[in-house]
Each structure stands twice: as C-alpha cells, then as structure tokens.
Amino acid sequence: MTEEKKRPAAKTTAQQAAPLGEELTARLFAISREYCEAEGGCHGPDHTERVYNLCLHIGRLMGARLDILAAAALLHDIGRRHETLSQGRICHAQKSAELARAILAGLGFSAEMEGAILHCIEAHRYRNDKTPESLEAKILFDADKLDSIGAIGIGRAFLFAGQVGARLHNQDVDVDSTSSYTSEDTAYREFLVKLCKVKGKMLTPEGKRLAAERHEFMELFFKRLEKEIHGSPAPQQAGGQP
C-alpha cells in the first residue's frame, strides 16, 4: 500500500515538471534553442529556460493552465533575432507569434490552445500595445519582466550593452536624447528607461512580490556603481594602511 500511494505523487511531480509531456517539451525546447542560440547574448536559451521555470512557478500558485504557459514560455522569444537585426523596427513579440503559429500547427496543437498560446506571446512585450488578458498571458508577462530585473537583469543589461557597443556607464546622460542600439544604450540607461519601472507593471501577486525584492537590489547596485565611478576613494590611515 505504501508503494502504491507513492506512485501517483511521483507521476504528478513529473507532469508538473513537463506539463506538455516530456517528449513534446523536449521538442519545443530544441526548437526554441535553435532560434535563441542564433540571437545569443541576453536573449539566449538560458533566458528562455528561466522564464519557463518562473512561469510554471507562478502558474502553479495561481492555478493556471501550465500546458499553455509552457508552450508560450518556450516560444516567446523565437522572433527576437528579427528585432535585433532591424534595430527595433520589427516587434519581436509579433514576429515570435507569427513563427510560433506554424510550429504549433505542425505539432498538432488544437486551434483553441494555439490561440491561447499566441495571445500570451503577442502580449508579453514591455513596449507593446497588446494587453495581456488571460491569466496565462499575465503570468508570462510577469515572468519575462522578472528576468529583466534584479541581479540577473543587471547582468543581462550589461551583456546587451556590450552587444550593441555601448560604454560602461553614462550617469550624466539625458535619456530623452538617447536611442536604443547606440553607444549610449548602457545598462544604466536601461535602468532609467525601463528597469526601474518594471516593479510597477507586475500583474500577479507573486510577480509583485518577487519584483519588489529584485528592484531593491538594482537600486543598491546602481548607487554603488555611481559611487565607485564618480566618488572619491576612502582616505587612508597614517602609515598607509586602509
């Protein structure tokens, strides 16, 4: 009886880890990786995996459709390369949905499920006129934004700045006079333009909780960065000892 009681629990855990089933999940991971490795950098496969895990975490707390969330998370950035090459003229959310439509149809997803997944993908972008309406779309939106803030967000912001050839820091810059994909598109500019506002954009309770923690860390980091770049070194004691 003890073994029989344990078996369903183990099965449930496996299903939660891969809501679409192990085989289909592996296929979607492989498809996503192929697109995202071409982009690389801060939007590489590691970003997709973190968003996937965050989606499942928040989705379980809120009783969401994990199968919809899983597919949407894995395909949400497959059009990112097109936005980068066009320097922002192409919306990666719309392009990702366009590419995902053919992929989902080829994998046998129902029309109803396909529509739900595509809505999540189309509405996940921060700078977009698409409003997340379903619970799953709100969760993907939050998960994607959470990966753009905190320690991970800071690292990704510097990584992106390096990709576009931006300098290390530009404390005195007027962000209104700067543009994306330029030498002024530093991590600090990204913090002022976008990252500092993410906390107030969260749509789910867990998203808000996690965002508050990550926001606090970012503020501490950029204050410290300014101090080290523009501040004076600490005075030394007599005898040259710090």
N, C-alpha and C positions, 0 to 999 in steps of 0.2 A: 504493500500500500504506500509505503514511503516513497519508493522509486516512481510509482505511478503518479503520485502527487507532484513530484519534482519535474516530470517531463513537460507538462503544459507550460510551466513557468519558464523553462528553458526555451521552448518554442516561441513564446510570447516575446522574450528578450531578443531573439534572433529576428523576429518580424519587425520589432521596433527599430532595430539597428539598420534594417533594409526594408522599409515599408513597401517597396515595389518588388521585393523578392531579390535574392542575391544575384541571379543571372541578369535580370533586366537592369538592376542597379549598376552592375559591373559594366554592362554595355553603355549605359548613359555616362558613367564616369570616363570610359575610354573615349567616347565621342567628345565630351566636354574637354578632356585633356588635350585632344588633338587641336581643337580650336584655341584653347587658352595658352598652350605652350607656344603657339605662333605669336601671341601677344607678349607673353612673359612678364617680367617685372612685377609690379604691384598688383597686376590683374592675372597672374599666372594661376595654375591649377591649385596651388595652396590656398589662394583666396577663395576659390570655389568650394573647396573642402571645408574651410572654416565656416562659410555661410551655410553650407549644407548642415553641418553639425549644430549651428545656432538655430536654424530653422526647426530642426527636429526637437531641440531642447524647448524652445518656446511653444512649438506646436503641441507637444505633449502636455505642457502646463495648461494650455487653453482648449484642449480637445479638438484640435484642427484636423483636417484631412492630411495625414502625413504622406500619403502617396502623391497627392497634388504638390505638396511642398517639396518633396524630394526631387521630383522631376523638374520643377520650376527652379529650384536652387542650382541644380547641376547644369541647367542650360541658360541661366540668366545672363551670362556674360559672353556667350559664344560669338556675339557680334562686335565685341569691344575693339578688335583689330581694325574694323572699318572706321570707327570713330577716331582712333588714333591716327590712322593714315590720312584722314580728312581733316585732322586738327580740330575736331569737334563739330564739323559741319553735319556729319551723319550721327544721329542719335543711336547709341549702341543698344538701348533697350528695345527700340523699334526693330532694329536690324536683328537682334537676338531672337525676337519673337518671330520674325519672318523666316529665319533659318530653322527655328525650332518647329515651326508648323510642319515642314516637310519631314523632319526627323520623327516627330511624334506619329504622324500618319504612317510612316514606314515601319514603325514599331508596333502598330496595331492599337494605339490608344483610341478610345471612343471619342466621338465628336464632343460630347459633354465634358469629358475630362480634358480634352485638348483645349477647349475654350477656357476652362478654369485655369489651366497652366499658363496659357498665353497671356491671360489678363495679369497674372502675377508678374510675368516677365516684363510686359509693357509698362507696368505701373511701379517698378522697383526703383527707377532712377530718381535721384535727388532733384536734379534740374529738369523737370518734366511737367507737362500739363496733364498727365494721366494720374487720376486719383485712385489709390488702392481702395477698392470697395469690399472685396471679400475678406474674410478672416485670414485666409492663406496669403493673400496679396499684402495685407498689412504686416504679417509676420515676416515675409521675405523682405519687404521694405526695411523693417527694423533690423533684421539680421545683416543685411548688406551694409546699412549705415553703421551698425556697431563695429564692423570690421574696418571702418574708416577712421575710428577714433580710439583713444587710449594708447597704450604702448604700441600695439600693432598698427594703429592708424598713423602714429608719428613715423614709424619705420617705413610704412608704405608711402607716406608723403615725401620723405627724403628720397626714397627709391624712385618715385615718379619724377621728382625734380632732377635727379641725375639722368633719367631717360631723356628728358627734353632739354638738357644742357643748362639748367638753372644754377645759380650760385647757392652758397650755403645758407646765407641769411640776408634779409633786407628789412631790418627793423623800421627804417625811416621811409619806406616806400608808401606812396598813396595808392592803395589797392584799386581805387576807382580809375586810375590812369594806366593800369597794367592789364595784360591779357594772358589767357591760358596758353600753354605750349610755347612760352617765351623764356628768356633768361631770368625774368622776374617772377616766374611761376615757382617760387620756392615753397618749402614746407611751411614757412611762417605765413606766406600769403595764403596758402590753402587753409591754414588755421583761421585766419581772419575772415576769409571769404565764405568758407563752408564749415569747417570742423567745429568751430565754436558755437555754431547754430544747430548742430545735429541733435543735441540733447533735447531741445525744444520741439523737435519734429517727430519724436517717437510716438508710435500709435498703440503700443501694447504695454500693459503694466510691467512685464518683465523687461521689455525693451527700455522703458523709462528708468528702471532700477539699475540696470547694467550701464546705461548711458551716463547716468549721474556719476557713477564711480570712475568711468573712463574719462569723462570731461574734467573731473578734478585733477586727475593725473596730468592731463595735457596742459592745464593752466600752470601747474608747478613746473613742468618741463620747459615751457617756453619762457617763463620768468627766469629760470636758471640759465637758459641759453643766452638771453639778453644780458644777464649779469656777467657771464663769462666772456662774452664778446665785447661788451661796452663798459663793463665795470673795471674798477681798479683792483689790482692784486692785494691780498691781505698784507698788512705791514708785518715785517719780521721782528722778532725779539732781538735783544742785544746778543751779540756773538754769532749772529746769522742763523740762529735756529728758528724755525717757523713757530 
